[in-house]
Amino acid sequence: MRRVVITGAGSINALGAGVPTFADGLRAARCGIGPLTGFDCSGYRTSCAAQVHELAPPAWLPRSLARRASRSDLFALIAAREALAGAGLWGEIAAATD
């Protein structure tokens, strides 16, 4: 059996983007649940949920990719980069792709 070590973390959630923002929200006991504003939910039984607000594509993401990417793709890309940076691997990956 191989051992795995987690060296970086990334987070996009209803409390905010980034692990520090998420941790601050947890410590302050903030709630990310609120009225849905991303779409018309009148046909559903509930009108509240935990949704991510105002997440713009980051400047490091090529515009062509940002236009094609779904919202969940953006979440994954942003959280993955944060995790890689936290692990000290982002510089190595960026240098290898240049």
MIKENU-376739 format. One record per residue: residue in one letter; x, y, z of N, C-alpha, C in turn. Coordinates in steps of 0.02 Angstrom, whole numbers, plus 50000, padded with zeros to 5 digits. Layout:
BEGIN
AXYZXYZXYZ/...
***
This chain:
BEGIN
M500424994150000500005000050000500455006250000/R500285011049958500675017249954500365022450000/R500795026450030500555031850073500475038150031/V499995042150049499855048450014499905054050064/V500215059550043500275065450085499935071250050/I499475074550083499145080350055499555086450074/T499805090050024500245095650038499945102350019/G499385102249985499065108549965498315107649965/A497945113049974497215112849974496945118649934/G496375117649904496025122849867495285122549882/S494965128249883494255128349901493875133949866/I493315132149838492825136849811492155134649840/N491835138949878491215137049910490795143249926/A490235142149958489765147649971490035152750021/L490555151050058490845155850105491375160250071/G491605158250012492085162249976492585157949938/A493005161249901493515157849861494175157749899/G494475151949905495115151349938495065148350007/V495565144450025495575141150090495575146250148/P495965151650145495935156450201495245159550212/T494905161250158494235164150163493745158950192/F493805152750169493385147350194493505146250269/A494135146050289494315144950360494055150750403/D494135156950378493885162750415493125162250424/G492775160150372492045159450376491845154150426/L492215148650428492065143350477492185145850548/R492755149250558492905151850625492395156950649/A492135160950602491645166050620490935163250621/A490865156750608490205153350608489725156550558/R489995158950501489565161650449489205155950413/C488625157450387488235152650350488235154750277/G488375150150232488385151550161487715150450127/I487215148350165486555146950136486145153350134/G485815154450077485405160350069484945159650009/P484575164949992484115164649935484505163349870/L484215159249827484505157849762484415163849716/T484955165949685484925171649639485195169949570/G485505163949563485815162149500485325160149445/F484715158249464484205156249415483515156749447/D482995156349406482315156649430482135149949462/C482015149949527481875143749563481135143049582/S480715146849548480005146749567479675139949555/G479955135849511479675129249498479925123849546/Y480325125749594480605120949642480305121849711/R480385116749753480095117049820480485121549867/T481095123149850481505127349893481775133349854/S481915138549889482185144549856482835146749889/C483135142349931483775144149961484255138249955/A484885139949953485415134949946486085138349960/A486605134549959487285137249966487555138049895/Q487615144149872487865145349805488475150049807/V488905149249757489495153349752489305159749715/H489445165449745489275171849715489885175149685/E489785178849632490295183349603490985180249596/L491025174749561491675171849547491855173149474/A492285177849463492505179549395493085175249375/P493155173849311493745170049289494385173849307/P494875170449335495495173849356495895176149296/A496325181049307496735184049254497225178949224/W497435173949263497925169149238497615164049189/L496955163749187496625158949143496535162049074/P496775158749021496685161548954495955163048939/R495835168648908495135170748895494745165648853/S495085162648805494745157748762494495151848804/L494885149648852494685144148896494135146448943/A494195152448970493685155049016493005155548983/R492995157148918492345157648883492035150848872/R492445145748861492185138948847492025135048910/A492355136748965492305132849026491625133949059/S491365128549088490745129149127490915132049195/R490415133849232490515136649299490875131649344/S490675125249339491005120149381491725119049358/D491855119749293492555119349268492975124749301/L492715130849304493075136349335493215134949408/F492725132249443492825130549514493415125649520/A493415120449479493935115349483494615118249466/L494655122249414495295125149393495585129849446/I495155134049475495385138749526495605135149589/A495215130249612495395126449672496025122349661/A496095119349601496685115349586497315119749586/R497275125649557497865130049556498045132049627/E497545133549668497675135449738498025129649775/A497795123549763498095117749796498815116649772/L498925117349707499605116549680500075121949707/A499825128049711500225133549738500385132349812/G499885129949849499995128449920500505122849931/A500535118249883501015112849887501705114849860/G501755120849834502385123149805502525120349737/L502015117849703502105114649638501905119049579/W501555124549591501305128549535501865131349492/G502385133849523502955136649486503275131449441/E503335125249465503625119949425503195118249365/I502545118049375502085116349320502065122049270/A502025128249294502005133949249502645134349207/A503215132949238503855133149201503885127549150/A503605121749165503625116049119503175117149059/T502665121349066502195122349010502355128448968/D502845132448990503025138548951503455136748892/
***
